[in-house]
Amino acid sequence: MAGGREELARTLQVPLEEVAKWILGEKKPPRDVFLRVVDILIEDSAGSDAADDPPVGRDAAGASPAARFD
């Protein structure tokens, strides 16, 4: 989804070696990085929707951005 390990490491701004350790299960990513990965997955799954209207923005930390400020 992110274009491979190297692109994922660049997107997350982490060393490639860290990504490899996470994938192998040798280490867990920090919470903030994990949540950014979840956001990537959400964005990718939203992009595969067949609906004409764009999906409501969401992030891994909570509901839609507008709902956070209510």
Backbone as JSON, one array per atom type, in Angstrom:
{
  "sequence": "MAGGREELARTLQVPLEEVAKWILGEKKPPRDVFLRVVDILIEDSAGSDAADDPPVGRDAAGASPAARFD",
  "N": [[0.82, -1.21, 0.0], [1.92, 1.24, 0.76], [3.96, 1.34, -0.98], [6.14, -0.3, -0.63], [8.78, -1.38, 1.63], [10.88, 0.52, 1.89], [9.69, 2.92, 1.01], [7.65, 3.09, 2.9], [9.17, 3.43, 5.24], [10.28, 5.94, 4.65], [7.93, 7.49, 4.5], [6.98, 7.27, 7.12], [9.09, 8.35, 8.4], [11.21, 6.94, 9.64], [13.99, 4.75, 10.41], [14.85, 2.29, 7.93], [15.67, -0.14, 8.94], [14.26, -0.34, 11.32], [11.64, -0.68, 10.43], [11.89, -3.19, 9.24], [12.39, -4.77, 11.52], [9.92, -4.52, 12.83], [8.2, -5.76, 11.01], [9.19, -8.35, 11.04], [8.49, -9.02, 13.55], [10.2, -8.65, 15.65], [10.29, -6.41, 17.13], [8.14, -3.86, 18.44], [6.38, -1.15, 16.92], [6.59, 2.32, 17.97], [3.79, 3.86, 19.65], [2.78, 6.25, 18.4], [3.77, 5.99, 15.8], [2.61, 3.57, 15.05], [-0.08, 4.39, 14.98], [0.04, 6.16, 12.84], [0.5, 4.34, 10.78], [-1.91, 2.97, 10.85], [-3.56, 5.05, 10.0], [-2.65, 5.25, 7.33], [-3.57, 2.81, 6.34], [-6.33, 3.2, 6.65], [-6.76, 5.37, 4.92], [-6.07, 4.14, 2.5], [-7.99, 2.1, 2.3], [-10.27, 3.66, 2.15], [-9.9, 4.84, -0.29], [-10.52, 2.83, -2.0], [-13.24, 2.68, -2.1], [-16.37, 2.5, -3.76], [-18.15, 4.55, -3.95], [-19.33, 7.78, -5.09], [-19.04, 10.08, -3.58], [-16.55, 11.6, -1.54], [-14.97, 9.9, 1.21], [-15.66, 10.52, 4.71], [-13.24, 12.26, 6.55], [-10.99, 10.6, 8.73], [-9.08, 9.66, 11.62], [-6.66, 7.53, 13.22], [-6.67, 8.02, 15.9], [-9.16, 8.73, 16.74], [-12.52, 9.85, 16.13], [-14.11, 11.42, 13.27], [-12.39, 14.36, 12.03], [-13.88, 16.76, 12.48], [-15.6, 16.0, 14.51], [-13.97, 15.86, 16.72], [-13.76, 18.37, 17.78], [-16.19, 19.11, 18.75]],
  "CA": [[0.0, 0.0, 0.0], [2.77, 2.42, 0.86], [4.97, 1.28, -2.03], [7.28, -1.1, -0.2], [9.38, -1.07, 2.93], [11.65, 1.77, 1.84], [8.74, 4.04, 0.94], [7.0, 3.15, 4.21], [10.13, 4.03, 6.17], [10.35, 7.37, 4.33], [6.66, 8.1, 4.88], [6.9, 7.31, 8.6], [10.3, 9.02, 8.86], [11.91, 6.03, 10.55], [14.99, 3.96, 9.69], [14.4, 1.07, 7.27], [15.97, -1.26, 9.83], [13.17, -0.42, 12.29], [10.49, -1.26, 9.72], [12.19, -4.61, 9.08], [12.2, -5.41, 12.84], [8.48, -4.58, 13.1], [7.62, -6.76, 10.12], [9.63, -9.66, 11.51], [7.97, -9.24, 14.9], [11.28, -8.54, 16.62], [10.1, -5.18, 17.88], [6.87, -3.19, 18.15], [6.58, 0.28, 16.64], [6.03, 3.23, 18.98], [2.35, 4.09, 19.47], [2.5, 7.29, 17.4], [4.07, 5.43, 14.48], [1.56, 2.6, 14.8], [-1.29, 5.11, 14.6], [0.23, 6.67, 11.47], [0.31, 3.2, 9.89], [-3.35, 2.76, 10.79], [-4.08, 6.11, 9.12], [-2.34, 4.86, 5.95], [-4.5, 1.75, 5.99], [-7.66, 3.79, 6.52], [-6.78, 6.15, 3.67], [-6.04, 3.21, 1.38], [-9.29, 1.43, 2.18], [-11.24, 4.67, 1.72], [-9.66, 5.07, -1.71], [-11.07, 1.74, -2.8], [-14.7, 2.76, -2.07], [-16.97, 2.73, -5.07], [-19.06, 5.69, -3.87], [-18.87, 8.99, -5.75], [-18.7, 11.08, -2.57], [-15.35, 11.24, -0.79], [-15.29, 9.47, 2.58], [-15.42, 11.48, 5.78], [-11.9, 12.09, 7.09], [-10.86, 9.97, 10.03], [-7.72, 9.3, 11.97], [-6.63, 6.38, 14.11], [-6.8, 8.43, 17.29], [-10.54, 9.01, 17.11], [-13.57, 9.99, 15.12], [-13.79, 12.37, 12.2], [-11.75, 15.57, 12.57], [-14.87, 17.72, 12.96], [-16.19, 15.51, 15.76], [-13.04, 16.07, 17.82], [-13.87, 19.72, 18.31], [-17.55, 19.36, 19.21]],
  "C": [[0.85, 1.26, 0.0], [3.85, 2.42, -0.2], [6.22, 0.52, -1.64], [7.86, -0.61, 1.11], [10.12, 0.26, 2.94], [10.74, 2.98, 1.82], [8.0, 4.2, 2.27], [7.91, 3.81, 5.24], [10.25, 5.53, 5.92], [9.08, 8.09, 4.78], [6.55, 8.28, 6.39], [8.09, 8.05, 9.22], [11.01, 8.22, 9.96], [12.96, 5.27, 9.74], [14.39, 2.67, 9.11], [14.61, -0.14, 8.17], [14.86, -1.44, 10.87], [11.94, -1.07, 11.66], [10.7, -2.77, 9.59], [11.97, -5.35, 10.41], [10.72, -5.54, 13.18], [7.83, -5.67, 12.28], [7.97, -8.17, 10.57], [9.12, -10.0, 12.91], [9.03, -9.19, 15.98], [11.09, -7.36, 17.56], [8.74, -4.61, 17.53], [7.14, -1.72, 17.87], [6.04, 1.13, 17.79], [4.57, 3.53, 18.64], [2.06, 5.13, 18.39], [2.76, 6.8, 15.98], [3.0, 4.41, 14.1], [0.28, 3.3, 14.33], [-1.17, 5.73, 13.21], [0.06, 5.56, 10.45], [-1.19, 2.91, 9.74], [-3.99, 3.81, 9.89], [-3.83, 5.78, 7.65], [-3.31, 3.78, 5.49], [-5.91, 2.28, 5.79], [-7.77, 4.57, 5.22], [-6.82, 5.23, 2.46], [-7.39, 2.53, 1.21], [-10.37, 2.41, 1.75], [-11.09, 4.94, 0.23], [-10.23, 3.98, -2.59], [-12.59, 1.72, -2.77], [-15.22, 3.08, -3.46], [-17.88, 3.96, -5.09], [-18.45, 6.91, -4.57], [-18.42, 10.05, -4.76], [-17.44, 10.66, -1.84], [-15.72, 10.83, 0.63], [-14.99, 10.57, 3.58], [-14.03, 11.21, 6.33], [-11.91, 11.49, 8.48], [-9.37, 9.85, 10.34], [-7.78, 8.21, 13.02], [-6.84, 6.77, 15.56], [-8.23, 8.71, 17.68], [-11.47, 9.11, 15.93], [-13.13, 10.96, 14.04], [-13.22, 13.64, 12.8], [-12.75, 16.58, 13.13], [-15.43, 17.3, 14.31], [-15.27, 15.75, 16.95], [-13.21, 17.42, 18.48], [-15.26, 20.06, 18.79], [-17.62, 19.44, 20.72]]
}
